[in-house]
Amino acid sequence: MNRSLTFRILLTVFLFGIIQGVSGQNSVSVHIKPDSDSYKVSSLSSDDSRLATAVEMPYDPDQEHVWKWFELNDTFEGHVRKTYVTKGLAVQVGAPVYFIPGDENAFLTILEDSANAEVVEATGDWVKISINAALPVYFETDQQASAAIVDEPQPIASTSGGRPYEAESAVAYDDPAEEPIDLGPSNAHPGKPIDRILEGKLVQYKPAFSNPFKKPVYGWELLNRRKKRIAFIDPANLIMDRPLESYEGRLVSLTGSIYQTNKGRDLVIVANQITPL
């Protein structure tokens, strides 16, 4: 082979490798949670103007670098249960949408009336759809985390109007020193409600450290497939024709208003409708 031609080929391969490397370095992975192991929503160019609008997350001693978040408004591919799709291939309002079918750790959004959703294909009990949505996404920066520059953690508010706050708050921590606050008839639920549908296994709540002199505030909770708590359940507004105990251990769909409790570490859903799945 001609040496000049060989040199040109090698140079082309070398330059292509450099370009690919630079391209990889100039991309930013945005995740569904402030955790590099969580579901990756997308990769954005480092000069994407949306990154400049990101807000710094509260200090976390388990994280080496600072994480930031912003609301990504885009068209995504998600999945809904086929029971939410009509014969005319319309997706019903209120349908829970997941990046990965049924995976609470890859939850995308709740379909709103104004959303533009189109059916792509059916995959077993699930239907793949294309949907325009806005959701909070998170990315890791090069900045070292420091407790000295961060205030007390606060709930992350969404600007989308109907988008729930970041789902990491639904992971349970059974700490006897931080039992959920008493929300009896004389106490209002804290914060502003967010209407949402939650899906999971209904089980009785059993604290890791029970107090024989104090009855738990909530008797029921909803678990995901990893047996982590999605939310406590307040059944006060449920209208049922049979006892709640008849749903124990079953997969159900709960419709109601969600609030943060336990210093923002847990969620509670004031359910008004329950449907077995």
Salt bridges, closest charged atoms under 4 A:
ASP48 OD2 - ARG50 NH2 2.85
GLU77 OE1 - LYS128 NZ 3.97
GLU121 OE2 - LYS128 NZ 3.36
ASP125 OD1 - LYS82 NZ 3.66
GLU140 OE2 - HIS65 ND1 3.31
GLU168 OE1 - LYS33 NZ 3.48
ASP174 OD1 - ARG229 NH2 3.09
GLU178 OE1 - ARG265 NH1 2.22
GLU199 OE1 - ARG81 NE 3.24
GLU221 OE1 - ARG229 NE 2.58
ASP234 OD2 - HIS189 NE2 3.27
ASP266 OD1 - ARG229 NH1 3.00
